Amino acid sequence: MTAGRPGHAAGPEGPDAHGAYGTDGAFVAAVDGLADPLNDPLPGGHTSPWFRSENIPAAEPAAPSSYEAGYAPRQTPPQGPQQPQGAPNEWYDPAGYQRDWYGPQEPSARMAVADQVAPVAPVAPAPPAEESAPAPDVAGLHAEPRTEVLARIPAEPEPEPEAELGPTSSTAPAPAPGGRAERRRAAKGRGRRRPGAPPEQKAAPAAAPMSRVEARRAARAAKDSPAVIASRAVGEVFITLGVLMLLFVTYQLWWTNIRADQIAGKETNRIQDEWANGDRKPGVFAPGEGFAIMHIPKLDVVAPIAEGIDKEKVLDRGMIGHYGEGKLKTAMPSDKQGNFSVAGHRNTHGEPFRYINKLKPGDPIVVETRDAYYTYEMARILPQTSPSNISVIEPIPVGSGFTKPGRYLTLTTCTPEFTSTYRLIVWGKMVDERPRSEGKPDALVG
């Protein structure tokens, strides 16, 4: 007959009632105290026969935080079950567990690796945010990839990319690989508009090829009409004429004066040189030949006087012409009686008589010859008369106010300015004759 099961007493007088297990609860406590590896209490229970106090490792310094390690949390190699709170002096010893249970034996390679505490490698500085490589391996263990750590950090909402040109896609674009900054650049690149036509502008359909007849009609329509060609030609002619007229006016008002002043100045110097050398004697002068010099101090005029009134040979060369030919022949300054009459340009070609209308009665006019200085005083002015009125240069000029013969001076020029419609007349009367040996008259000295 088998003994009764522990925990069930046979009776009040049986061996279970007075034996070692007769006390209430003693059997259960004895069973709990058996060294059953399946029911072995957890570390810290003070009942494990494999507990080794010398296996308690020294306290390690606190590991740096995940932010200090560049978002790469440090992982400690496995060292067996961790010591629970409330039992600081106890440690779980897997090696002692095997020795006590299975007897002395060599620990396996796996247990030997687990028993060793691998040295903690120094934490490398965190790579840039664009890199997505995992953190460095610590004691053979891979840390959590950096992209997963960054994924847990709340990121700013990225702008929604604008619609791009071209055909649309039903699927969203794949996220750009790399870090946060790289994804932002990719998003901005997707949102930037491409240069060219706006999205709403569509390409114009290609024009259909024209037939030969249509091409001819288009070519005829593109040609200018005769009226357009004629108007264009007339416009070009007017422009050309305008340019030519402008050049002519510039020549007349500017260049002719420069050229005439140069010629008149050379002629004056030539006359003075002849007088100084005594190469000439008084007599009849050839047409266009200079023989005297006129001074008008008030107008600052010094111009040579040549024989004749020829336009090209005398007047256009900046000189003053003497009426000395044919019916228009007048007296010379040296004559004892007569009217010494001369002509000159009022505008262009030196314009020596430009301002004779500003002379007043009594203003001196000096004629210098080889032998003497003849001084005339302005007596009267005739503002306007006909070009055919030759009476103004007679020995007793008509309209001058002179009534008897004498030694007179007559200046003639065109009027109004820049025209030759009329003639302007200025008369003068001789008041002084001075030989060159006596020096210059007072009108030239002062």
C-alpha positions in Angstrom: 0.0 0.0 0.0 1.4 3.3 -1.1 2.0 6.1 1.3 -0.4 8.9 1.3 0.3 12.0 -0.8 2.0 14.8 1.1 -0.4 17.4 2.4 -3.2 14.8 3.1 -3.1 13.5 6.7 -4.1 9.8 7.2 -5.7 10.6 10.4 -5.1 12.2 13.7 -3.1 9.4 14.9 -1.1 8.5 11.8 2.5 9.2 11.1 1.7 12.2 9.0 0.1 13.8 12.0 3.2 13.7 14.2 6.0 13.3 11.6 8.2 16.0 10.1 5.4 17.0 7.8 2.6 16.8 10.2 2.5 20.5 10.8 0.1 22.5 8.8 1.9 24.0 5.8 5.2 22.3 6.4 5.0 20.0 3.4 4.3 22.8 1.0 7.2 24.7 2.5 9.5 21.7 2.1 8.5 21.3 -1.6 9.1 24.9 -2.2 12.6 24.6 -0.8 13.6 21.8 -3.2 16.4 22.7 -5.6 14.2 22.3 -8.7 15.7 24.2 -11.6 12.2 24.6 -13.1 10.9 26.2 -9.9 14.1 28.0 -8.8 13.2 31.5 -7.6 14.3 34.5 -9.4 17.5 36.3 -8.3 17.2 38.1 -5.0 15.2 35.3 -3.4 18.1 34.2 -1.1 17.2 30.6 -1.7 19.2 29.7 -4.9 22.1 27.3 -4.1 24.0 28.6 -7.1 24.2 32.2 -5.8 27.7 33.6 -5.8 28.3 36.9 -4.1 31.7 37.2 -5.7 30.2 37.3 -9.1 28.6 40.7 -8.5 30.3 43.1 -11.0 31.4 46.5 -10.0 29.1 49.4 -10.7 29.7 50.9 -14.1 29.6 54.7 -14.8 26.4 56.0 -16.2 26.3 55.9 -20.0 25.9 59.1 -21.9 22.4 60.1 -22.9 21.1 59.4 -26.4 21.4 63.1 -27.3 25.1 63.2 -26.3 25.8 60.1 -28.4 24.4 61.7 -31.5 21.0 60.1 -31.3 22.7 56.7 -31.2 21.7 55.0 -27.9 24.5 53.0 -26.3 23.7 49.4 -25.8 25.4 47.3 -23.2 26.3 43.7 -24.1 24.1 41.1 -22.6 25.4 40.0 -19.1 22.6 37.7 -18.1 19.4 38.6 -16.3 19.6 42.1 -14.7 19.5 42.4 -10.9 16.0 43.5 -9.8 15.4 46.5 -7.7 15.5 45.9 -4.0 18.5 43.4 -4.1 21.6 45.5 -4.7 24.0 42.8 -3.3 22.8 39.8 -5.4 23.7 38.8 -8.9 22.6 36.0 -11.1 25.5 33.6 -12.0 24.8 31.3 -15.0 28.2 29.6 -14.7 27.5 28.6 -11.1 24.1 27.4 -12.1 25.6 25.0 -14.6 28.3 23.8 -12.2 25.9 23.0 -9.4 23.3 21.4 -11.6 25.3 19.6 -14.3 28.6 19.2 -12.5 32.0 20.7 -13.3 32.5 21.2 -17.0 34.0 23.6 -19.4 31.6 26.5 -20.2 30.5 26.8 -23.8 31.8 29.4 -26.1 28.5 31.2 -26.1 28.4 31.4 -22.2 32.1 32.5 -22.2 31.3 35.3 -24.6 28.3 36.3 -22.5 30.3 36.2 -19.2 32.8 38.7 -20.5 32.0 42.3 -20.3 33.0 43.9 -23.6 34.8 47.3 -23.2 32.7 50.1 -24.3 34.1 51.8 -27.4 34.3 55.6 -27.5 31.3 57.1 -29.1 32.2 58.7 -32.5 30.7 62.1 -33.3 27.4 62.0 -35.0 27.5 62.1 -38.9 25.6 64.9 -40.7 21.9 64.6 -40.8 21.9 63.8 -44.5 23.6 60.4 -43.9 21.4 57.5 -43.2 24.0 54.9 -42.2 23.6 53.1 -38.9 25.5 54.1 -35.8 28.9 52.4 -35.1 28.8 48.8 -33.8 29.4 48.6 -30.0 30.7 45.2 -28.7 29.4 43.4 -31.8 25.9 44.9 -31.5 24.4 47.2 -34.1 22.8 50.4 -32.8 19.6 51.7 -34.1 19.9 53.3 -37.6 20.1 57.1 -37.5 17.2 57.5 -39.8 14.9 55.7 -37.3 16.1 58.0 -34.6 15.5 61.1 -36.7 12.1 59.7 -37.7 11.0 59.9 -34.0 12.0 63.6 -33.9 9.0 65.8 -34.9 9.9 67.4 -38.2 8.5 70.6 -39.6 5.7 70.1 -42.2 7.3 70.2 -45.6 5.7 72.5 -48.2 3.5 70.8 -50.7 5.2 70.9 -54.1 3.6 72.8 -56.8 2.3 71.1 -59.9 5.0 70.6 -62.5 4.6 70.9 -66.2 4.2 67.9 -68.3 2.1 64.8 -68.0 0.8 64.1 -64.5 1.5 60.9 -62.6 -1.0 59.0 -60.6 1.6 58.0 -58.0 3.3 60.4 -55.6 7.0 60.9 -56.1 9.2 58.8 -53.9 10.8 60.5 -50.9 14.4 61.6 -51.5 17.0 59.4 -49.7 19.2 61.0 -47.1 18.6 63.3 -44.2 16.2 66.0 -43.5 18.0 68.8 -45.4 18.3 66.7 -48.5 14.6 65.9 -48.4 13.9 69.7 -48.2 16.0 70.4 -51.2 14.3 67.7 -53.1 10.9 69.1 -52.2 12.0 72.6 -53.3 13.3 71.2 -56.6 10.0 69.6 -57.3 8.1 72.8 -56.5 10.1 75.0 -58.8 8.6 75.9 -62.1 10.4 75.1 -65.2 11.3 77.9 -67.5 9.1 78.3 -70.6 5.5 78.8 -71.3 2.9 78.9 -68.5 1.0 75.6 -67.7 -2.2 76.9 -69.2 -0.5 77.6 -72.5 -0.6 74.7 -74.9 1.6 74.2 -77.9 0.0 75.5 -81.1 -0.9 72.9 -83.5 1.4 72.7 -86.5 0.1 74.6 -89.5 -1.0 72.5 -92.4 1.2 72.7 -95.5 0.0 75.2 -98.0 -0.7 74.3 -101.6 1.2 75.9 -104.4 -1.6 78.4 -105.2 -1.9 79.4 -101.6 1.9 79.9 -101.3 1.8 82.2 -104.4 -1.0 84.2 -102.9 0.8 84.6 -99.6 4.0 85.7 -101.5 2.0 88.3 -103.4 0.4 89.6 -100.3 3.7 89.9 -98.5 5.1 92.2 -101.3 4.8 96.0 -101.0 2.3 97.7 -103.2 3.5 100.3 -105.7 2.1 103.1 -103.6 4.1 102.0 -100.6 7.2 101.8 -102.7 6.6 105.2 -104.2 6.0 106.9 -100.9 9.1 105.2 -99.5 11.2 106.6 -102.4 9.8 110.1 -102.0 10.5 110.0 -98.3 14.1 108.9 -99.0 14.5 111.8 -101.6 13.2 114.3 -99.1 15.5 113.1 -96.4 18.5 113.3 -98.8 17.5 116.8 -99.9 17.2 117.9 -96.3 20.6 116.6 -95.4 22.1 118.3 -98.5 20.4 121.6 -97.6 21.7 121.4 -94.0 25.2 120.8 -95.3 24.9 123.7 -97.8 23.7 126.1 -95.0 26.5 125.0 -92.8 28.9 125.6 -95.7 27.5 129.1 -96.4 27.3 130.4 -92.9 30.3 128.9 -91.4 32.9 127.5 -93.8 32.8 130.4 -96.3 33.6 132.9 -93.6 36.5 130.9 -92.4 37.9 130.5 -95.9 37.3 134.1 -96.9 39.0 135.4 -93.8 42.1 133.3 -94.6 42.3 134.7 -98.2 41.6 138.3 -97.1 44.3 138.0 -94.4 46.9 136.7 -96.9 46.0 139.5 -99.3 46.4 142.2 -96.7 49.8 140.9 -95.7 50.9 140.8 -99.3 49.8 144.4 -99.9 51.6 145.6 -96.8 54.8 143.7 -97.8 54.8 145.4 -101.2 54.4 148.8 -99.6 57.2 148.1 -97.3 59.5 146.9 -100.1 58.6 149.8 -102.6 57.9 147.3 -105.4 54.8 149.1 -106.7 54.1 152.6 -107.9 50.7 154.2 -108.0 48.8 153.6 -111.3 46.0 151.6 -112.8 45.2 148.3 -111.1 44.1 145.1 -112.7 40.7 143.6 -111.9 40.9 141.6 -108.7 44.2 143.2 -107.6 44.4 144.7 -104.1 45.6 148.2 -103.8 44.3 149.6 -100.4 43.1 148.6 -96.9 39.9 149.8 -95.2 39.6 150.3 -91.4 36.3 150.7 -89.6 37.4 151.0 -85.9 33.9 150.9 -84.5 33.1 147.6 -86.2 36.7 146.2 -85.8 36.9 145.7 -89.6 40.2 145.5 -91.4 39.8 144.3 -95.1 41.7 144.7 -98.3 40.2 146.7 -101.2 40.6 145.2 -104.7 39.8 146.6 -108.1 36.4 145.6 -109.5 33.2 144.1 -107.9 33.5 140.6 -109.4 31.8 138.2 -107.1 34.1 135.2 -107.5 37.4 137.1 -107.8 36.8 139.8 -105.2 33.7 139.7 -103.1 33.6 135.9 -102.3 37.3 136.1 -101.3 36.4 138.4 -98.4 37.7 141.5 -100.0 35.9 144.9 -100.7 35.4 145.7 -104.4 35.9 149.2 -106.0 33.5 150.3 -108.6 36.1 151.0 -111.3 34.9 149.5 -114.5 32.6 150.8 -117.3 29.6 152.9 -116.4 30.1 152.1 -112.7 33.6 153.6 -112.6 34.1 155.9 -109.7 36.9 158.1 -108.4 40.0 157.0 -106.3 40.7 158.2 -102.8 43.7 160.2 -104.1 41.5 162.2 -106.6 40.8 165.8 -105.7 37.2 165.4 -106.4 34.8 162.5 -106.8 32.9 159.7 -105.0 35.0 156.7 -104.0 32.4 153.9 -104.0 32.9 150.3 -102.9 30.8 147.1 -102.3 31.1 144.2 -99.9 29.2 141.1 -98.6 26.9 141.6 -95.6 26.6 137.9 -94.9 28.9 134.9 -95.7 32.3 135.0 -97.4 33.9 137.1 -94.7 30.9 139.5 -94.4 33.0 142.7 -94.0 29.9 145.0 -94.2 27.8 142.9 -91.8 27.1 145.7 -89.3 27.5 148.9 -91.3 23.9 149.7 -90.5 25.1 150.4 -86.9 27.3 153.3 -87.9 26.3 156.7 -86.7 27.1 160.1 -88.2 30.7 161.1 -87.3 32.0 157.6 -87.0 35.5 157.4 -88.7 36.2 155.2 -91.8 39.9 155.1 -92.9 41.2 154.1 -96.3 45.0 153.2 -96.2 47.0 153.4 -99.4 50.6 153.2 -100.4 51.2 156.9 -99.8 48.6 158.2 -97.4 45.8 157.6 -94.9 42.4 159.1 -96.0 39.9 159.6 -93.2 36.1 159.9 -93.8 33.3 160.6 -91.4 30.0 158.8 -91.7 27.3 161.3 -92.9 24.1 159.5 -93.8 22.5 156.1 -94.3 19.9 154.8 -96.7 18.4 151.7 -95.3 16.9 150.3 -98.5 17.0 150.9 -102.2 16.8 149.0 -105.5 19.8 147.2 -106.8 19.4 149.1 -110.1 19.7 152.5 -108.4 23.2 153.5 -109.5 22.6 157.2 -108.7 23.8 156.5 -105.2 27.4 156.2 -106.5 27.4 159.3 -108.8 30.1 162.0 -108.1 27.4 163.9 -106.1 25.3 160.9 -104.8 21.6 161.3 -104.9 19.9 161.0 -101.5 23.2 161.6 -99.6 22.4 165.3 -98.8 25.5 166.5 -100.6 24.8 169.3 -103.0 28.1 170.2 -104.5 31.2 168.3 -105.7 33.6 167.0 -103.1 35.5 164.0 -101.9 32.9 161.5 -100.9 32.8 157.8 -99.8 29.9 155.3 -100.6 29.5 151.8 -99.0 27.0 149.5 -100.6 25.8 146.0 -99.4 22.8 143.7 -99.6 19.7 143.9 -97.4 17.9 142.3 -95.6 20.4 140.0 -94.1 20.9 136.7 -95.9 19.2 138.1 -99.0 20.0 140.3 -102.0 16.6 141.8 -102.6 17.7 145.4 -101.8 20.7 147.5 -101.2 21.8 149.3 -98.0 23.8 152.5 -98.6 26.1 154.4 -96.2 27.7 157.8 -97.2 30.8 159.5 -95.8 32.8 162.7 -96.4 36.6 163.0 -96.4 37.8 165.1 -93.4 41.6 164.3 -93.3 44.4 163.2 -95.6 47.7 162.2 -93.9 50.8 161.0 -95.6 52.2 157.7 -94.3 55.4 159.6 -93.4 53.4 161.5 -90.7 52.2 158.3 -89.1 48.7 156.9 -88.5 45.7 159.2 -88.0 44.1 159.6 -84.6 41.2 157.3 -85.6 43.6 154.3 -85.8 45.9 155.3 -83.0 43.2 155.7 -80.3 
